[in-house]
Amino acid sequence: MKKRKEERRGLTLFDFVEDKKRERAEARDFSEEFLLFVKSRGSVTKTEALQWAKSRGVTTAEFIRAVEKLVSEKKIRKRLNDEGELIYETYG
């Protein structure tokens, strides 16, 4: 019996979608870590929070997801301070 020669196929749309699903599954949830940071500071400006996240290798998308999760769970709130900057603060 002759062995069939394996042909290597190129990337398909299916492969691309599977890779994206895997990336999303591997995306970490650092919302609790961010909550502890906000609690320790009392309130944090958006600029400070983004600098803190970037120093830990967190992407902007992961940061936004974490903030929205904490806001929807009513653990932090977003508001503007006197200078018009967006700040994150804990309830209470």
Number of C-alpha atoms within 10 A of each C-alpha: 3 4 5 6 6 6 6 6 6 6 8 8 8 8 11 11 11 11 12 11 12 11 11 11 9 9 13 12 14 15 18 13 12 18 18 12 15 19 17 11 10 12 19 20 18 14 12 12 18 17 13 14 18 13 9 9 10 17 13 12 10 18 19 13 14 20 21 16 16 18 16 11 10 11 16 21 17 17 13 11 12 7 6 8 13 14 18 23 19 20 10 5
